[in-house]
Amino acid sequence: MLITPRSSLRNTFLDAVREFQGEGRGSASDDTLLGHQITVWRDRWAEQGGFDEYVRSLIADARPETPRPAGMVPTTTLWFVEGDTWLGRLSLRHQLTPRLREWGGTIGYDVRPSARNRGHGRAMLRAALPHAWGLGFDPVLVTCDADNAASRKVIEATGGVFEDQRGEKLRYWVPTSPS
């Protein structure tokens, strides 16, 4: 289920972060949103107060009036959970900048390594489509690395229509309108 981030999931979230770090996420060469968050927040996550601040910042990022770096847009972050277990995250960007049209898309998501290949990516993406519809998107742009067969399957299984490849990114349009 997709939920608003909450501090009570700190321990299972940190377990997932360790799994992502085992894959190299958060390293100097990781230019993903999750990689950036790991780099910026990892030391503060050690304390509950720092984690609470992180959760508040995720929630605040959806508000247009929240200050953000140039080129960044309001973004709703949702966490995918099963009971009290953090399984993944999804970012729904409220606007498409030229860079997001080329590289990042409207929706980005990550499934923790130990929870992959169980249908969670499809469930996350499907559950996000009504949220995107509510923001006025139909369809949404979802991208993935050309060598990421699992993500490609998730996008296609959710109705994604391949448009093209730009650099290392495959670009798909996924309808959001209720049928």
Stockholm file with secondary structure:
# STOCKHOLM 1.0

chainA/1-179         MLITPRSSLRNTFLDAVREFQGEGRGSASDDTLLGHQITVWRDRWAEQGGFDEYVRSLIADARPETPRPAGMVPTTTLWFVEGDTWLGRLSLRHQLTPRLREWGGTIGYDVRPSARNRGHGRAMLRAALPHAWGLGFDPVLVTCDADNAASRKVIEATGGVFEDQRGEKLRYWVPTSPS
#=GR chainA/1-179 SS CEECCCGGGHHHHHHHHHHHHHTTTTSTTCCSHHHHHHHHHTTGGGSHHHHHHHHHHHHHTTSTTSCCCTTCCCEEEEEEEETTEEEEEEEEESSCCHHIIIIIBSEEEEECGGGCSSSHHHHHHHHHHHHHHHTTCSSEEEEEETTCHHHHHHHHHTTCEEEEEETTEEEEEECCSCC
#=GC SS_cons         CEECCCGGGHHHHHHHHHHHHHTTTTSTTCCSHHHHHHHHHTTGGGSHHHHHHHHHHHHHTTSTTSCCCTTCCCEEEEEEEETTEEEEEEEEESSCCHHIIIIIBSEEEEECGGGCSSSHHHHHHHHHHHHHHHTTCSSEEEEEETTCHHHHHHHHHTTCEEEEEETTEEEEEECCSCC
//
